[in-house]
Amino acid sequence: MILQGRASNTTRVEEIMTANVIVVSPRTKARECMALMTEKQIRHLPVLDGGRVVGMVSIRDIVSDIIADQDFTIEQLEHYISGQ
């Protein structure tokens, strides 16, 4: 708000909030969320299930999940290669 020259004590939330919020479902894949966040240049996605907010996913959540998945894959490949 400060960067827009607005004062917090006189600015209503509706003046600065996002009107058309992009949402995902609990069944949306992490990579789909990452693509959506990148495309729309957003850092948070509300998670709706049956029209009800059930959570919020951040870019940090998505990156952590993808890294953990890649670490697991690397570990499995290392075991396969070494024959253990």
N, CA, C and O atoms as a DFTB+ gen file, in Angstrom:
336 C
 N C O
     1  1       0.815      -1.181       0.000
     2  2       0.000       0.000       0.000
     3  2       0.866       1.254       0.000
     4  3       0.564       2.225      -0.694
     5  1       1.926       1.228       0.769
     6  2       2.802       2.394       0.856
     7  2       3.377       2.727      -0.511
     8  3       3.465       3.898      -0.882
     9  1       3.774       1.689      -1.273
    10  2       4.334       1.918      -2.601
    11  2       3.318       2.536      -3.547
    12  3       3.691       3.187      -4.523
    13  1       2.040       2.335      -3.264
    14  2       0.978       2.921      -4.086
    15  2       0.542       4.283      -3.551
    16  3      -0.376       4.901      -4.091
    17  1       1.208       4.753      -2.482
    18  2       0.867       6.048      -1.902
    19  2      -0.422       6.029      -1.100
    20  3      -1.092       7.054      -0.971
    21  1      -0.769       4.875      -0.565
    22  2      -2.012       4.739       0.208
    23  2      -1.693       4.652       1.694
    24  3      -0.647       4.137       2.089
    25  1      -2.604       5.160       2.503
    26  2      -2.462       5.088       3.955
    27  2      -3.308       3.938       4.484
    28  3      -4.459       3.788       4.073
    29  1      -2.773       3.131       5.377
    30  2      -3.490       1.959       5.890
    31  2      -4.720       2.335       6.711
    32  3      -5.667       1.553       6.793
    33  1      -4.722       3.503       7.309
    34  2      -5.872       3.881       8.148
    35  2      -7.037       4.461       7.336
    36  3      -8.118       4.669       7.887
    37  1      -6.839       4.723       6.051
    38  2      -7.932       5.261       5.234
    39  2      -8.265       4.390       4.022
    40  3      -9.237       4.663       3.318
    41  1      -7.479       3.357       3.773
    42  2      -7.696       2.493       2.609
    43  2      -8.540       1.294       2.995
    44  3      -8.216       0.574       3.939
    45  1      -9.633       1.080       2.258
    46  2     -10.478      -0.094       2.498
    47  2      -9.864      -1.304       1.803
    48  3      -9.226      -1.167       0.759
    49  1     -10.053      -2.471       2.373
    50  2      -9.506      -3.716       1.821
    51  2      -9.979      -3.916       0.387
    52  3      -9.199      -4.347      -0.462
    53  1     -11.233      -3.615       0.104
    54  2     -11.764      -3.825      -1.243
    55  2     -11.034      -3.000      -2.296
    56  3     -11.083      -3.340      -3.478
    57  1     -10.372      -1.943      -1.904
    58  2      -9.636      -1.098      -2.839
    59  2      -8.312      -1.733      -3.274
    60  3      -7.773      -1.375      -4.321
    61  1      -7.791      -2.658      -2.492
    62  2      -6.473      -3.228      -2.805
    63  2      -6.483      -4.743      -2.998
    64  3      -5.477      -5.316      -3.416
    65  1      -7.605      -5.396      -2.699
    66  2      -7.641      -6.850      -2.796
    67  2      -7.776      -7.301      -4.245
    68  3      -8.187      -6.529      -5.112
    69  1      -7.431      -8.542      -4.495
    70  2      -7.607      -9.153      -5.802
    71  2      -9.070      -9.531      -5.955
    72  3      -9.631     -10.219      -5.102
    73  1      -9.686      -9.086      -7.032
    74  2     -11.115      -9.331      -7.231
    75  2     -11.384     -10.736      -7.771
    76  3     -12.253     -11.436      -7.252
    77  1     -10.662     -11.151      -8.793
    78  2     -10.877     -12.462      -9.408
    79  2      -9.782     -13.414      -8.946
    80  3      -8.762     -13.577      -9.614
    81  1     -10.005     -14.031      -7.808
    82  2      -9.004     -14.897      -7.184
    83  2      -8.896     -16.213      -7.942
    84  3      -9.903     -16.842      -8.266
    85  1      -7.668     -16.617      -8.217
    86  2      -7.399     -17.899      -8.858
    87  2      -7.310     -18.947      -7.765
    88  3      -6.591     -18.763      -6.782
    89  1      -8.037     -20.047      -7.929
    90  2      -8.082     -21.094      -6.904
    91  2      -7.758     -22.444      -7.516
    92  3      -7.778     -22.611      -8.736
    93  1      -7.459     -23.407      -6.650
    94  2      -7.227     -24.791      -7.060
    95  2      -8.049     -25.708      -6.163
    96  3      -8.605     -25.276      -5.153
    97  1      -8.117     -26.966      -6.543
    98  2      -8.814     -27.957      -5.724
    99  2      -7.778     -28.801      -4.989
   100  3      -6.595     -28.752      -5.326
   101  1      -8.199     -29.567      -4.000
   102  2      -7.255     -30.442      -3.294
   103  2      -6.627     -31.496      -4.214
   104  3      -5.592     -32.070      -3.877
   105  1      -7.239     -31.749      -5.362
   106  2      -6.729     -32.759      -6.296
   107  2      -5.756     -32.186      -7.333
   108  3      -5.214     -32.936      -8.145
   109  1      -5.531     -30.881      -7.317
   110  2      -4.610     -30.258      -8.270
   111  2      -3.179     -30.684      -7.947
   112  3      -2.759     -30.630      -6.791
   113  1      -2.444     -31.100      -8.953
   114  2      -1.051     -31.537      -8.787
   115  2      -0.143     -30.350      -8.489
   116  3      -0.408     -29.228      -8.918
   117  1       0.935     -30.613      -7.746
   118  2       1.878     -29.562      -7.363
   119  2       2.463     -28.873      -8.590
   120  3       2.597     -27.649      -8.605
   121  1       2.805     -29.630      -9.599
   122  2       3.389     -29.026     -10.811
   123  2       2.379     -28.138     -11.539
   124  3       2.756     -27.130     -12.136
   125  1       1.105     -28.510     -11.490
   126  2       0.071     -27.663     -12.088
   127  2      -0.026     -26.340     -11.321
   128  3      -0.171     -25.274     -11.920
   129  1       0.056     -26.423      -9.994
   130  2       0.038     -25.212      -9.167
   131  2       1.231     -24.325      -9.491
   132  3       1.098     -23.108      -9.614
   133  1       2.399     -24.947      -9.629
   134  2       3.613     -24.200      -9.956
   135  2       3.455     -23.484     -11.289
   136  3       3.804     -22.309     -11.406
   137  1       2.937     -24.175     -12.290
   138  2       2.742     -23.577     -13.611
   139  2       1.756     -22.410     -13.534
   140  3       1.980     -21.362     -14.140
   141  1       0.689     -22.592     -12.804
   142  2      -0.321     -21.552     -12.649
   143  2       0.245     -20.328     -11.922
   144  3       0.007     -19.189     -12.324
   145  1       0.990     -20.580     -10.855
   146  2       1.585     -19.483     -10.091
   147  2       2.596     -18.714     -10.935
   148  3       2.681     -17.489     -10.856
   149  1       3.355     -19.442     -11.737
   150  2       4.346     -18.801     -12.603
   151  2       3.661     -17.974     -13.687
   152  3       4.024     -16.824     -13.931
   153  1       2.681     -18.571     -14.323
   154  2       1.965     -17.893     -15.408
   155  2       1.256     -16.632     -14.927
   156  3       1.304     -15.595     -15.589
   157  1       0.601     -16.723     -13.779
   158  2      -0.198     -15.601     -13.260
   159  2       0.598     -14.667     -12.351
   160  3       0.082     -13.648     -11.891
   161  1       1.867     -15.026     -12.094
   162  2       2.750     -14.237     -11.227
   163  2       2.121     -14.007      -9.844
   164  3       2.020     -12.879      -9.362
   165  1       1.702     -15.121      -9.229
   166  2       1.118     -15.068      -7.892
   167  2       1.910     -15.979      -6.968
   168  3       2.599     -16.890      -7.427
   169  1       1.812     -15.735      -5.667
   170  2       2.580     -16.519      -4.692
   171  2       1.717     -17.401      -3.806
   172  3       2.239     -18.240      -3.072
   173  1       0.397     -17.222      -3.864
   174  2      -0.505     -17.999      -3.018
   175  2      -1.732     -18.435      -3.816
   176  3      -2.230     -17.703      -4.672
   177  1      -2.201     -19.636      -3.516
   178  2      -3.407     -20.170      -4.141
   179  2      -4.350     -20.695      -3.065
   180  3      -3.992     -21.620      -2.335
   181  1      -5.541     -20.127      -2.955
   182  2      -6.536     -20.719      -2.056
   183  2      -6.956     -22.087      -2.607
   184  3      -7.046     -22.283      -3.819
   185  1      -7.207     -23.011      -1.705
   186  2      -7.643     -24.360      -2.087
   187  2      -9.116     -24.483      -1.720
   188  3      -9.482     -24.381      -0.550
   189  1      -9.965     -24.706      -2.733
   190  2     -11.397     -24.835      -2.523
   191  2     -11.840     -26.259      -2.771
   192  3     -11.390     -26.910      -3.714
   193  1     -12.728     -26.734      -1.915
   194  2     -13.322     -28.056      -2.068
   195  2     -14.822     -27.887      -1.906
   196  3     -15.313     -27.599      -0.814
   197  1     -15.541     -28.067      -2.998
   198  2     -16.987     -27.884      -2.954
   199  2     -17.383     -26.452      -2.618
   200  3     -18.384     -26.236      -1.934
   201  1     -16.626     -25.487      -3.081
   202  2     -16.929     -24.082      -2.827
   203  2     -16.494     -23.580      -1.465
   204  3     -16.718     -22.417      -1.128
   205  1     -15.877     -24.443      -0.682
   206  2     -15.430     -24.088       0.672
   207  2     -13.910     -24.014       0.722
   208  3     -13.229     -24.914       0.232
   209  1     -13.377     -22.952       1.307
   210  2     -11.924     -22.819       1.434
   211  2     -11.432     -23.837       2.462
   212  3     -11.882     -23.854       3.607
   213  1     -10.493     -24.687       2.023
   214  2      -9.960     -25.715       2.914
   215  2      -8.466     -25.531       3.167
   216  3      -7.868     -26.276       3.944
   217  1      -7.862     -24.539       2.510
   218  2      -6.444     -24.306       2.726
   219  2      -5.894     -23.225       1.819
   220  3      -6.607     -22.609       1.027
   221  1      -4.600     -23.020       1.970
   222  2      -3.871     -22.036       1.159
   223  2      -2.509     -22.642       0.839
   224  3      -1.812     -23.123       1.733
   225  1      -2.132     -22.617      -0.431
   226  2      -0.851     -23.151      -0.862
   227  2       0.029     -21.978      -1.271
   228  3      -0.398     -21.081      -1.997
   229  1       1.266     -22.007      -0.788
   230  2       2.207     -20.943      -1.160
   231  2       3.239     -21.495      -2.136
   232  3       3.388     -22.708      -2.277
   233  1       3.937     -20.610      -2.796
   234  2       4.994     -21.021      -3.708
   235  2       6.060     -21.811      -2.956
   236  3       6.660     -22.736      -3.502
   237  1       6.286     -21.440      -1.711
   238  2       7.258     -22.168      -0.875
   239  2       6.810     -23.611      -0.659
   240  3       7.627     -24.531      -0.716
   241  1       5.519     -23.811      -0.411
   242  2       4.981     -25.166      -0.246
   243  2       5.227     -26.000      -1.500
   244  3       5.647     -27.154      -1.422
   245  1       4.961     -25.402      -2.642
   246  2       5.096     -26.116      -3.909
   247  2       6.557     -26.463      -4.188
   248  3       6.871     -27.596      -4.552
   249  1       7.438     -25.495      -4.017
   250  2       8.867     -25.742      -4.263
   251  2       9.384     -26.832      -3.325
   252  3      10.115     -27.723      -3.757
   253  1       9.012     -26.767      -2.052
   254  2       9.449     -27.785      -1.084
   255  2       8.965     -29.166      -1.488
   256  3       9.712     -30.139      -1.386
   257  1       7.720     -29.263      -1.947
   258  2       7.158     -30.542      -2.358
   259  2       7.884     -31.097      -3.582
   260  3       8.198     -32.286      -3.635
   261  1       8.145     -30.253      -4.544
   262  2       8.832     -30.693      -5.758
   263  2      10.263     -31.140      -5.446
   264  3      10.728     -32.144      -5.985
   265  1      10.954     -30.410      -4.589
   266  2      12.316     -30.789      -4.200
   267  2      12.317     -32.128      -3.468
   268  3      13.164     -32.980      -3.735
   269  1      11.373     -32.316      -2.548
   270  2      11.292     -33.579      -1.814
   271  2      11.030     -34.739      -2.775
   272  3      11.610     -35.814      -2.622
   273  1      10.167     -34.527      -3.754
   274  2       9.873     -35.561      -4.746
   275  2      11.108     -35.887      -5.570
   276  3      11.382     -37.057      -5.838
   277  1      11.851     -34.874      -5.973
   278  2      13.063     -35.097      -6.757
   279  2      14.138     -35.802      -5.925
   280  3      14.841     -36.677      -6.429
   281  1      14.263     -35.421      -4.654
   282  2      15.221     -36.087      -3.769
   283  2      14.900     -37.576      -3.643
   284  3      15.800     -38.416      -3.678
   285  1      13.622     -37.896      -3.497
   286  2      13.199     -39.291      -3.391
   287  2      13.546     -40.054      -4.674
   288  3      14.056     -41.173      -4.621
   289  1      13.264     -39.439      -5.820
   290  2      13.564     -40.075      -7.108
   291  2      15.060     -40.323      -7.261
   292  3      15.469     -41.398      -7.699
   293  1      15.870     -39.346      -6.908
   294  2      17.329     -39.492      -6.988
   295  2      17.797     -40.634      -6.095
   296  3      18.625     -41.450      -6.499
   297  1      17.267     -40.685      -4.889
   298  2      17.655     -41.752      -3.947
   299  2      17.295     -43.121      -4.511
   300  3      18.099     -44.050      -4.432
   301  1      16.108     -43.259      -5.073
   302  2      15.670     -44.527      -5.658
   303  2      16.576     -44.915      -6.845
   304  3      16.937     -46.083      -6.992
   305  1      16.931     -43.959      -7.666
   306  2      17.797     -44.229      -8.819
   307  2      19.198     -44.630      -8.367
   308  3      19.814     -45.511      -8.967
   309  1      19.701     -43.994      -7.323
   310  2      21.020     -44.351      -6.806
   311  2      21.031     -45.784      -6.292
   312  3      21.982     -46.530      -6.522
   313  1      19.943     -46.169      -5.578
   314  2      19.853     -47.556      -5.092
   315  2      19.750     -48.534      -6.252
   316  3      20.348     -49.609      -6.213
   317  1      19.008     -48.177      -7.266
   318  2      18.865     -49.048      -8.445
   319  2      20.212     -49.232      -9.148
   320  3      20.594     -50.346      -9.508
   321  1      20.915     -48.129      -9.333
   322  2      22.206     -48.168     -10.028
   323  2      23.238     -48.972      -9.247
   324  3      24.012     -49.731      -9.831
   325  1      23.250     -48.805      -7.929
   326  2      24.245     -49.510      -7.113
   327  2      23.830     -50.959      -6.834
   328  3      24.621     -51.741      -6.308
   329  1      22.587     -51.317      -7.188
   330  2      22.137     -52.694      -7.013
   331  2      21.746     -53.049      -5.607
   332  3      21.711     -54.228      -5.258
   333  1      21.452     -52.073      -4.797
   334  2      21.067     -52.343      -3.399
   335  2      19.585     -52.285      -3.213
   336  3      19.094     -52.487      -2.103
